[in-house]
Amino acid sequence: MMADVIASIIVIVVTVATAAAAIYFQGWFIMWGQYIFHNEMVEKIKAMGRFIAKSKDIQPFSHLDSLPGIQYELSEDFVYFRSTKRAYDELFETLEDDSIHMIGLYGEGGCGKTTLVTEVGKKAEDLEMFDKVISITVSRTPNIRDIQGKIADMLKLKLGEESEEGRAQRLWMCLKQKKRILIIVDSLWRDFKLKDIGILLDDDIKKTWKILITTRHERVCTLMNCQKKIHLELLSEDESWNLFQKLARIDDERSKVLHNVPRKICNECMGLPIAIKIVGSLFKERNEIEWQQAFQKLRDSKAYDDEDNATFCVKLSYDYLPTKKAQQIFLLCALFPEEYHIPTEDLVRYALGLGVREILSLKSMKSSISAVITELLDSCLLTRGSVKMHNMVRDAALWIANRSDCKILVNVDKPLSTVAVIIPDYFAVSSWWYNENPSFCQLHAPNLKLLLINISAHDRSLNSLDLSHLTFEGIQGLQVFSITINYKIVPISFPPSIQLLTNVRTLRLNGLTFGDISFITSLTRLEVLDLRRCEFNELPIEIGKLRNLKLLDLSECLIFENTYNGAIGKCSQLEELYASKCYPSYEYVNEIILDIGILLNLQRFVFGDQIIPESTRVVQVNDLNISKLRTSKRNILQIAETISLSGLHGGCKSIVPDMVGIVGGMNNLSTLHLTHCEEIECIFDATYDFKEDDLIPRLVVLRLKNMFNLTELCHGPPLQVLHYFEKLELLYIDRCQQLHVIFPSECKLQNLKILRLTYCMTDEILFSESVAQSMHQLEELTIAGCNELKHIIALSGSDHGGCNTSEEIIPTPMDSPFLMSKLRDILIFNCKSLESIFPICYVEGLAQLQNMSIEKAPKLEYVFGECDHEYVSSHQNHVMLPHLEDLNLVDLDNLIGICPESCQAKWPSQSLRILHIQGCPKLAIPWFNLKDGYDQSEHHLNEIWSLQCLQSFTLDIIWLL
């Protein structure tokens, strides 16, 4: 009933508005109709919002945009061959046929099915054939809960249900609200019940939805009741050769010189695209002998083994990998399930445990493994976009491993007892439980070197892991042992025999509750100890006995003991320490930071709640007493790259020289965050005579928040502060109420890219002109809540207030790149005293400006204020802001125009895409490409509608009427 009332009121409002417009604009009725067309939905939403706010019976229904249905990483690799074009056209014809709802695409593994349906989904979405395109991968062992989660992510839906059935119902309720949906179900191996994941096909749904499956077997299409089955054929001989030539960078003439061996090798790929890509990528820049040897090797392999062509091609590429380490890393990638995104860090830690190393340093080893991964990507043995193996390549990798001394068993959702008989023959075993609770048994496998156990504990049925009845005596040769619980943390109990695993180099225990973990001190060869998301009492002090320990990961751990016992500082060989989101007390973390300064080999460390991308030395601490560092010659702040300090105390009034002096130098620091540090009065104090080592030479990011006693960034003689800001790239200042003079007129900001200044009591002028003219790299300018600010840049002849300068302001000639030439985004919000953004004489320097938003600046009359009249008249024919795409002007009570009437410059029309004007009662519109003879009072609406490129357009309806 309420919805009907609201809808009726909306109709009345729109009708009255239309009638009023017809009377007011008379002959402009058609244009007003266009206006109503573009704003009808906006007005409906506003009306609904007003009535919903008054009703207790109606709940808010707005939500964030959903994620894209498909990731189009592969589209750049898509090539139209005759076979793919035929299947592509047939798929589209079927999608347009309303009588068909279930479509099957089948073909050999590696023939390009996934690439083709990804491209079809992309095209269908571009053409708006469907409201939503969703793509899911099923694989040989479907992970129902994971598939449901991915669909929910695409729909921006939160699944709170515990059971798979409940989640399926929730998905169905959301999906059925969509009118037309294309669901791509990739990599089906057998009959699959779509209703298990929440896709129900009733008679109404069948009329508007399309299900597109891909499979290697035509029979699966039949089992899935596909009304249309499309075969993706292999490439013809000529098509194969064209693709091979492109990848191997070889032409017909060169092939003839090589006695057509390249073409013969191409023919051995039998038209399979993935095989052609792997072999073609392998033979870039090869000489004649290498071509001959490879061809003979490929032929010989086929003579002795009855395997498919793709396997032989992968084996050939594997044999040509340059090092044993590269081959081992490749085989390690096969330990993971199909379609699994393999974390590079996991590969590194497993490789370290297996002894895949040529050098001692962890840093060097990680660089080496990254180079191997790049090589595997270039060889098409891994797919781009992530470290992931194509199913065909993974099958071939397992075939290669199982014909060597490094046999690999990947067990998914099967009890270990079913494979226990064959495990003794294997080098590595990985078990993955997705849909079943884990089942363990006694193992006797003296040759086993790697054991990975991964459990997705989605529901509440898994409450603990009891291994106490087992013994580890039969697997004492283990070098890598990993148990990972996903989605929850469960208690685990080990038998005493776990202490017998003295050969283990990498121990990974994630998502477990132990209590006492003193057993780790018996694992004397341990090099990597990974305890992410674990709960335990405390680290045993005897951990210092582990003389080989190089990496300790305590990320997201809960340590019950609040008093630090000094254990980590005794790990003399430690190179990497991770403790992000680790939850002992502040004092506990601070004591660790003070303790580990003595670790001479420590190169990477992370402390704190925020992970800084690409930063390897991160310290985020609260309530640190900096004076405790005075007695230490070495501490990790000296080598930290990112430091975040909240509540710093202990006698520092400045960062330079006070804190830097206490720390003992901060030459590696690039990012500094300070919040609630009430003792700090300035960042750089130039009144002291200090050495070059007392500076922070690499500082590029400075964030200051709630620094209530900070009065200056730089204090001291003007000429002494010139170089303090030279390398800064990002500067964020928020709620520093005592900070008035931010930028001394002598400072230079030539590298600053982003400036965000919010809720500060600045002086009337932010930049002197000399400071502004140094900002050649500035890309983003955000100013909000600065109520004392009148001008962002000093005007000619103005009092410069806080800029503290007596320089004569002379505008720089406009034919030089003088001012903010890279500025793309301007955001001004809630600045009550602001009178102008920039002087009009500088606007031509803003040629790259794309987005400008100004809200709640009641004293602003012109966006670009007064300037030298002679300058303006000499540039009246120039098109200003040629790349402006988005203009937002809201609640500007006194805004008259973009610039004074004396400026006759032209403003853009072709680039503008989004125009939003609201609450600007004095604003005259026609400042876009004005034509001679326009009467501003009558033609402002017509001038807006002349901007055919606008994609979004909203104006304040009260003002127009």
N, C-alpha and C positions, 0 to 999 in steps of 0.2 A: 504494500500500500504506500509506504513512504517513498519507494522508488518511483511509483506512478505520479505521485504529487510533485516530486522533484523534476521528473521529465516534463510534466505539464508546465511548470513554472519556467523551465528552460525554453520551451517552445514559445511561451508568451513573451519572454524577454527578447529572444531573437527576432520575433515578429515585430514587436514594437520598435526595436532598434532599426530593423530594415525599413519600416515605414518612415521613421524619423529621418533616416538617411535619404530616402527618396524625396521627401519634402525639402530637405536642406540642400541637397546637391543637384536636384532637378535633373538636368541633362547628364549628370555624372552617375546616373543610376547603375549603368552597366559596370563602371569601375567599382562602385560601392558593392555590387554583387560579388565582384572578384575579391574584394576585401573580406566580405562575410565568409566566402568560401574558404579562404586561408585561415580565418580566425574562429570559425565555428567550433572546432574541437577545443581550442584554447578556452573559449568562453564557457563551453559546457563543463570542462574540467574545473574551472574556477567556481562556477555555480554549484556543482556537485560538492566541491570542497567546503563552500560556505554552509550548505545545509547539513552536510555530514558532521561538520564541527558542532552544530547545534543539537544533533540527535545522539542520544545515548544508545540507541538501538542499532545504529549502523556503524560498522567497524571500518577503519581506513583500509583502502584496497590498493594503494599505490605500492610499487616495489621497484627495485633496481632493474636496469636492463639485463636481459639474459646474455649469457656468453655466446659467442659464435658457435654454430653447430658443427663446423668442420674446420680443421686447421689445414691450410692449403700449402704445406711445405713442398709438395711434390709437383705443383703445377708448372714450375720452371723446367722440369724434366720431361713434361708431357710432349710427345712427338706424334703427329698424325701420320700413321702408316695406313695402308689400304685396309688392313685387318682391323686396326683400332678405330678407324673412321667408320667402317661398316657397323661395328658394334656400338660405337658412340651414337650414330644416327638412329640405329634400331632402338637403343635405350630411350632416346628422346621421343621417338614416335610412341613408344609404349607409355612413357610418362604422361603423354597428352591424351591417352586413350582412357576415358573414364570407366570403361568396362573392365579394366585390368588393375588389380590392386597388389598382386604379388608377382615379382619379377626375379628371375634367377640368372646370374651371369656366371658361367663356369669356364674353366680352362686350366691348363697345367700350372703347377706352382712356379712362380717367377715370370709368368707371361704378361703381367702388368694389370691384373684385375683391380688391385687397390688403387693404383695410379689412375686408372680409367674412371672408376666410380667416384673418386675424389674430384676429378675434373668435371664430371657430370653434375655432382652435387654443387660445386662452385658455380657452374653455369646456371643451374636451376635457381639457385639463390639470387644470382645477379639479375635474372629475368623475373624475379618475384613470382615464380610459379607456385611457391609454397610459402606458408607463413613461417615455417621452421624446417630446417634441414638438420637432422641428427645423424651422426655417424658413430657406430660402436664396433668394436672388434671382439669376436667371441673366442676364437682359437680352439685348440684341441680339448683343453680342459677349461670350460667356461667358469669364470669367477663371477657368480651372479651378483654378489654384493658390490663388487668393484664396477661392473657394468651399470648397475643401478645408480651408483654414485656419480659416474661420468655423465649419465643422462641428466641427473639432477643438477649437476654443475652447468650444463648447457641451458637448462631451464631456470637457473638461478633459484633453485628450490632447496629448502632445508629439509632433510629427511631425519626426523626424530625417532622413527619407529625402530625397534630392536630387531624384529623378525624380518626375513626376506619377503614374506607374504604381506606384512603391513607396509613395507616400503614399496612393494609392487602396487598396492592399492593407492598409495599416496601419489605415485608417479602417474597412474592411470587417471586419477582425478584431475591432475594438472594437464596431462596431454590431451584429454578429450575436450578441453576448452579451446584448443587450437582447431581452426577449421580445416586447413590443408597442411599435411605434414609429409615429408619424405624421410623415411628411416632407412639408413644404409646399414645392413648387418654384414660385416666383413669377416671373411675367413671362417666360414662354417665348415665343420668336418662331418657332422651327422645331423639327424633330425633334432631340432631345438624348439622348445616350447616358449614362444615369445611372451606368453602370459606370465611366465615365471619372473620376468623382469618388469612387468607392468604394461605390456602392449596387448590389448584385447581387440580383436577384429570382429565387431558386430556388423550387422548389415548396413547401418548408417555410416560407420567408419570406413567400410570398404568402398564407399562412393567417393570419398575425398582424400583418403590416405593412400600412400604408396610405400610398399616394403620392397627394398632392393637388396637381395642377398648375393654374396660372392662365395664360390666354393670351387674346389678342384674337381669335384665329381658331379656329373649330371644327375646321378641318382639322388643326391641330396636335394636338388631342385625339385625332383618328383616327390620326395618325402615331405618337403615343405609346401607342397601343393601350389607350386609356381604356375601361374596361368601362361606365362611367357618365359621360355628358356632361350638365352642368347649365348652362343659359343664365341669366346674370344680366341681366335686362331693365333698360331705362332706366326712369326714374320716369314715372309718369302725370302728366297736366297738373295735377291737384289736388295730388299729392305734391310736384311741382316747386314749385308756388306756396307750399305750406306751408313748405318749406325756404327758399325765397327770402325769404319774409316774416320768418322768424326771423333771417336774416343781414342783411337790409336794414333791419330794425326798422320795418316798415311794415304797417299793417292794411288790411283791405278798404275801410274808409271813406276812409282817406287815398289809396288807389289810385284810388278813384272821383273824388276831388277833382282828381287828376292825370290825369283822362280815361283811366284804366286803362292809362296808359303803362307803369307798373311791371310789370303783368301781361303786357303785350305783350313787354317786354324779357325777362321770364322765359321766355315761350314760345319766344323765339329761341334759348334754351339747349338746346332740344329734349330735355329730360329728362336731360341729362348732369350728374351731381352735381358734378363738378369745375368745370364751366362755371358752374353755379348758384352755387357757393361763391365763385368769383372775382368774378362780376358782382354778386352780392348783397352781398359785403363792400365792393365799390367804392361802392355807392350809399347807404351810411349817411348820414343827415342831409343829403341833397341837395335842392335846391330844384326848382321846376317847370321852369325853363328848362334846368337841367342834365339833368333826366330827358329832356326833349324832344330836346335836342342829342345825347345819347348814343344814344337810340333811332334817330334819323335816321342817325347815324354808323354804327351797327351794320348797318342796312338797306343803306346805300350800299356798305359794304365787301363785303357778300354779293353785291351786284349786279355787282361788277367782278372778283371773285375766286372761283375754284372751290376753296375750302378747307373743312375741316370746321368745325363750330360752335365747338368748343373753341378752335381757333386764333383765330377772330374775337373770342371773349370775352377771350382773353389779350391780343390786340392792343388791344382797347378799354381794358382795365385798364392796359396799358403806356402808352397815350396819355394817360391821366389821372394818371400819376406826376408829382409836382409839379415835379421838376427834371430837367435834362439829366443831371446826375450820377446820379440814381436810375435813369434809363433805362440809362446806361452800365454801372452796377454789375449791373443785372439781366441785361444781355446778356453780361457777363463770366462770369456763373454758367453760361452755356451752353457755355463752353469745356471743361467737365469731362465725363467719361463719364456714362452713365446710372447712377443710384443712388449717385453719388459724394458723400461727405460733404466739403463744401468748407471748408477752413480759412479762417477770417475773415482771419487774418494774411496769407495768400497773396493774397486779394482786395485787401487794402490795398496790398501791395507792387506788384502788377500795376497797380492803379489809379493809384498814384503815378507809375509809369513811363509811363503813357499820358497823364499830365497831367490826370487827373480830379481837379481840386482847385480850391477857391475861396479857400483860406487857406494860409499858409505853414507853420504848425506841424504836425509829424507827429502830435502828441498831439491837436490839434484835428481833424485830418483823420480820425484813427481814430475819434474820437467821432462825427464826421459820418457816416462809413460805417456804424458800428454803428446809428445812427439810421435809415439807409436800409434796412439789413437788417431791422430791426424793422418798418419800413413794408411791406416786401415780404412779411414773414410775416403781418402783419395783412391784407394784400391777397390772401392765399392763393396768391401767386406762388412762395413758398418753403414747404416743409413744416416744421412745428414739430418740435422735438426735436433738430434739427441744421440747418445751412445746406445744404439739398438741394432739388433740383428734381424735381417729378413728371415722368415721361417725356413726358406730353402737353404740359406747360408748356415743357419743354426743346425739344421739337419746334417749338412755336410761337415760342419765342425765336429759334431758328435761322432760321425762316421770316421773322421780322421783320428780323433782321440782314441776311439775304441779299437783302432787297428795299431795303436802304439802302446808304449809302456804307461801312458797317462790316461787310462780309461775313465770316462766320466759317466755317472748315472744321475739323471734328473728325475726325481720322483715327485709326482704331483697328486695329492689327495689319496694316496694309498698307504695303508699301514706299513711300517718298516719291516714287519714280520714277513710280508709277502715278497720282499726282495732281499731279505737277510741272507739267503743262501748264496746269492751271487755277489754280494757286497765285498767279500774277501778279495775278489779279483780286481777291484776298482781302486784307482788313485784318488778320485774325488767323488763325493756324493752330496747332492743338494736335495733336500726334501721341502716341499711347499704345501702347506695345508690352507686352502681357501674356504672350502665348503664343508669340511669335516674337522672334527676334533682330532688332535694328533694322537698317534698310537706308537709307543716305543717298545723296543725289545732289546735283549742283550745282543751286542755285536762282537764278532770276532773277525777283525780285519787288520792284520799286521801291516798290510801294504797301504792302508788308507792314510792319506796325508791331509785331506781337507774334508770337513763335515760341516755343511750349512743346514740349519734347521730354521725355517721361516714360517711363522704361524700368524694368520689373520684372525685375531680373536674378536670377531664382530659382535657376537651375542654374549649373553651372560653365562652360557653353559660351561665355558672354560674358566674355572675359578682358581686353579693352581696347576703347577706342573710338579709331579712327584717322581723324581728319578732316583730316589734313595735306594730302591730295590735293585738297581742296575750296578754294574761294575765297569770301570773304564780299563780294566786290565787287558782286554782284547784289542784296544785301539791306542796303545801307548805310542805309536809312531806318528800320531796326529801333529801336524804343524799349524793348521788353521782350524779353529773350533768356533762356531758361531751359532748362537740361539737368539732369534729376534722375534719378539711379540709385537704385533702391530695393533693399534687402536685402543689398547688398554695395558695396564700393568698388573702382572699376576705374581704371586709368591712362587718360588721354586726351591726345591730341596735337592741337593747333590749328595751322592754317596761319598764317604771318605776317600775312595779311590780316585777322586778327581785330582788329588795331589800327585798321582802317578803320571800325569800328562806333562812331563818335564821337557818334552820336545816341542811343545806348543810355542809358537812365536807370535801368532796373532790370536787373541782371545776377544771375541765380541759377544757381549751379553747385553741385550737391549730390551727394555720394557719389563724388567724383573724386580722383585723384592727379595732381598737376601737376609737382611739382618747382619750377620757376621760374614765378611768376605776375606778373612785372613788366609783362606786356602790359596789365594793368588800368589802369596809370597813363596810358595813351593815351586812355582812354575819358573824355574831359574833362567830359562832361555827366552822368556817373554820380551818381545820388542814392541808390540802394539797392544794396549789394554783399552778397549772401547766399552764403556759402561753407560752409554747414552740412555736416558729415560729410566734409570734404575733408582731404587731406594735401598739404602743401607745405613748402618750405624756410623761408621767412619772409615777412612782409609787407614789401614794398619801401618804403624810406624816402621815395621819391618819391610815395607815396600822398597826401602832404600837398598835392600839386598839384591834387587833386580837390576844388576849392573848393565844389562843390555836394553833396558826399557827406554824407548825413544819417543813414543807417542802415548799420551794419556788423554782420553776424552771423557769428560764428566758433564757434557751438555745435558741440560734438563734433568739433572740428578737431584734427588732429595736426600740430603745427608742429615741424619737425626741429631748427631752430636754438634753442639754449637761452639765448642772450643776447639780451635785448630791445634793439631798436635805436631806440626812441623814435618809431616811425612813427605810432602812433595819436594821440599827443599833438599831432601836426601837422595833424590833420583838424579845423580850426577850426569848421566848421559842423555837426559831428556832434551829433545829437540822441539817437540810440539806439545802444547797444553791447551785444551779447549774446555771452558767452563761457562759457556753462554747459558743463560736462564737456569743457572745452578742455584738451588735454594737452601743454602745455609744462611746464617745471619750476615748482615753487612760487615760486622766485625770479623767474621770468619773469612770472607773473601778478601778483606783488607789485609789480614794477617798473611794470607797466601801470597798476595802481591808483594808484601814486604819481605817474605821468606825466599821467594824464588829468584831474587836478584842475583844470588850467588851461582845460579846455573849458567855456566859459561857457554853451553851448546844450545841454549834455548833460542830458537829462531822465529817460531810462530806461536801466538797465544791469543786467546779470545776470552775476555771476561765481560759479563754484562747481559742485559736483556735484549739488546738490539744487535742484529748481525749487520755489519757494514759490508756491502758487496765489494769483492776484490781486495779487501783489506786483510792483511795477514797478522797484524800485531795490534790488537784492540784491547783497550782497558776502559771499562765503564764501571765506576765505583761511586758509592755514596758515603758521605760523612768521613772522608779520608783526612786524617791528621797529617798534613804534609811535613810537619816538623820531625816526624819519626824517620824521615829519609836523610836527615842531616848526618846521622852516624854511619850511613852505608856508603861505600865507595861506588857500588854498582846496584842499580835497580832497573826494573823493566820499563819504567817511564822514560828512561834515557834512550831506549831503542823503539818505543811504541810509535806506530804510525797514526793511530786514531785514539784520542783520549776524550772521555766524557766524564766530567766531574760534577757531582751534585753535593752541595753542602760542604765544599772544601773549607778547611780551617787549619789553623796552626801558624798564623803569622805572616800571611802573604797579602799585601795590598795591591800588587800588580802581578801580571804573568811574566813580563820581561821588565826588570831582571829578577824579581823576588822568587817566583816559583822555579824559573829556569835555573837560578843559582842554587836553590836547595836541591833540586833534582840532580844537578850536575851536567846540564846540557840536554837539549831536546832536538838534535839535528835531524832526526828522522820524522819528526811530527809533521803530518800534512793536514790532519783534521782535528779541530779542538771544539768541544761542546762544553759550555759552562752554564749551570743553572743553580739558582739559589745559593750562590757563593757570596755571602754577605760581607766578607772581609775585602773583597776585590773592589778597588776604586777606579782603576784604569787597567787597560790591557798592556799598553807600552808606555813605560815611564822613561822619557829621554833626558831627565835631569841628572841621571847617574852616568858616571864615566865607566862604561863596561866594555868588555871585550867582544869580539865577533862571535865567540862561542856562547855568549849569553843570549844571542838572538834565536829565532826559530826560522831558519833560512828556507824551509820547504813548506811553510804553512800556506795552504790554498783554500781551506774551508774553515770558517769561523761562525759558530752558532752561539748566541747569547740569549738566555731567557730568564726572566725573573731575577735579574741582577739589580737588586733594589738600591744598592749604594754605588753602582757604577756611574761615574759622572763624565768620564772621557774615554775614548778609545786610545788616544795618544795624549800624553801630558809632557810638556817641555817646550824648548825653543823651536820655532817653526822649521828652521832648516834642518833640525835633527830628526824630523818625523817623515821626511820625504820617502824613504825606502821601506817603511814598515808595511805598507799596503801593496807594494808593487806586484807580489805574486798571488795575492788573493783572487780566487775565482768565484767563490760563493760566500756571501755574507748574509746571515739571518740574525735579526735583532728583534726580540719580542718582549714587550712589557718591562722595559728598563726605564723606569719613570724618572730617574734623575739624570739620564743621559740627554744632554741638550746639544752640545757641539759634537756632531758625529764625524764629520769630515773636515779637518782643517784645510784651509785654502791651498796649503802647500803640498798636500798629499797627492799622490798619483795612483790611479786605479786602472792602469792600462790592461790588466788581465782579468778584471772583474766581469763575470758572465751573468750571475744571478744576484740580485739585491732584493731582500724582503725585509721591510721595516714595518712593524706592527705595534700599535698601542704604546708609543713612546712620546715623551714630552719634548719634542724637538724644538729648535728655534724656528723663526719664521721662514728661513731659507735653508734648504738642504745642501745644495751644491753651489759653490762659487763657479763662475764660468770656466776658470782654468781647470778645476776638478772635472767638470762635465766634459770638457774637451779632451781629457785624458782617457775617457771611457770608451775606447774604440771597440772592445769586445763584448760590451753589455748586451745580453739577449733578453733578459726578463727583469722588469721593474715592478715591484709590488709594494704599495704603501697603504696602510689601513690604520684607522683609529688614531691618527696624529692630528689632534685638534688645534695645535698652535701653528701648524705649517701653513704658510701662505703661498709660497712659490717654491717649486722644486729646483729651479735654476734661477740665479740672480739675474734680474733685468738690467739693462743698460742704465747706469746712473742711479740705481736703487741703493738703499741702505742694506748692506749685506749681513747685518745682524750676526747670527751665530757663525757665519763663515769666517769671521775674524780676519778680514782682508781689506787692504786699502788699494788694491790693484785697480787700474782703470779698465773697465770692461769695453772691449772692442770686438764686435762680432767678426768671426773668422769668415773669409770669403767662401761663398757657397759652392764654388767649383772645386773644393777640396774635401776629402773625407774627414771632416772635423769633429763630428759629434755623434756618438752612439749609432754608427752606421749599420750595426748588426742587430739593433733592438727589434725584437719580434713581438713581445707581449708587454702590455701596460695594464696594470690592475690598480685602480684607486678606489678605496672604499672608506666611507665614514670619516672624512676629513673636513670638519665643520668650518675651518677658516680658509680653506684653499681657494685662491683666486685665479690661478692659471697652472697648467701643466708644464708647457714649454713656451718660450717666446716664439712668435710666428716665424721669426727669421731663422729658426733652427729646424723647421719642419722638413725642409728639403733633405736634410741629412738622415731622416727616418725612412729611407726608401724601402727598408725591409720589414717595416711594421705590418703585422698580420692581424693581431687581436688587440682591441682596446676596450676596456670596461671601466666606466666611471659611475659610481653610485654614492648617493648621500653626501654631496658636496654643495650645500645650500648657497654658498657665496660665489660659486664658479659662474662667471659670465661667458667666458670663451675658453674652449679647450686649449687653444693656442693664443696667448695673449699679445698685448701690444709690443711693437718693436720699432726699429728705425724706419721711418716712412720712406726714405730713399731706397732702402733695401726692398721693401714690399713692392713698390711700383716697378722695380726692375725685374721682378720675377712673377709678374701677374699672369703670365701665360703658361706657367709650368703646371703639370698635373701632380698634385701633392698626394702622398701616401698611396703610390700606385699598386701596392700589394695588400692593402687592407682587406681582410676577409670577414671579420667579425667585429661589429661595433655595438656596444651596449651602453646606453645612457639612461640612468634610472634615478629618480628623486633628486633632480637638479633644479631647485626652485627658481633660480635666477639665470639659468643658461639661456643665452640669446642665440648663440651660433657656435660653429666650430672655430671661427676666427673673426676678427673685426671686419666691418663692412669695407674698410679701406683696402683689404686684401682681395684682389680679383682672381686669385688662383683657382684652378679647376680641381675638383675632387673626383675620386674614382667612381666608376660605375661598373666596369667589367669585372673587377676582382671581388667585389663585395658579395658575400654569400649569406650572412646572417645580420639582420638589423633589428635591434630591440630598443624601443624608446618608450619610456613610461615615467609619468610624473615630472614632465618638463613643460610647464604651462606657457613659458615665454619663448619657446624654441620655434624658429621658422625653419621649415624643412629643406627648401630648394638649394642645397649646397653641393649637389652631385651633378657635374657636367651641365651647368646652367646654360640655357640657350637664350639668345638675345630676345628681348621682348616678353619674357615671362613675367606675369603678374604674381608676385609671391603670395599674396593673400588668397588667390583663387586656385593656383596650380600646384600647391605643395603636395597634394595627394597624387596628382597625375605624374609629378616628377618622380615620386617613389615607385610608381608602377612602371616607369620606363626602365627600371633596373630588372631586366628579364632574367638575370643570372641569380636573383635572390632565391635561396632555398628555404629560408626561415625568416618570417617578417611579422613582428608584433608591435603594435602601437597602443598607447593609452586610449581606450575607447571613449572615456569621459572627455578628454581634451578634444578629440576630433568632433564629437557631437556638440 
